[in-house]
């Protein structure tokens, strides 16, 4: 979270939605991030994910591979490059924002009786863990 020196308003700055007060100080929860960059330390994240998922049963593994391929293609279409490590962005902030989306969507799925509450709780645990890293 970004601390803005000298700004401790009772309310967030007008027109903003991503501010909270922590210990009496206004902090921006999701500051704008730069576009991703590449550098010599970069590693291809999708290749590492594929290595981590090699033990998945074949039918699920094929579905996962297709989903990962589609997600990687979407990222390339959006950013012009596949996701790389050390890309100049705050990876924990990115993960927290995506984790919050996951929690919200899984809660909707629970309300619509498409997933069990335990799945929502797992996503909540993940979001809480990510918050400790901010």
C-alpha angles and dihedrals in degrees: 000000000000119000114214107207114232094010114112103142123172087235132027116270111285114277096017129112105179101075132107135177114239117179089344094306125114110235130184108234099197111023117190112272129213123250111269119272133195125232138167092273093056120121126189105256097198091056090054091047090052090052091050092052099050093109094059113118112267101252093047090040092057091049090047092050091052091048092048091048090052092047092049091049090051090051092050090049091050102039103019093240139060116259111282130186119245090031099150095259129109099255093193091055090049090049092047093051091049091043091054089051089051091050092050094047093046090049088053089049090051091051088050089049095243098120136028121254089246088069090054090049091053091054090047090052089052093051092048090051090051091050090058088058095055 
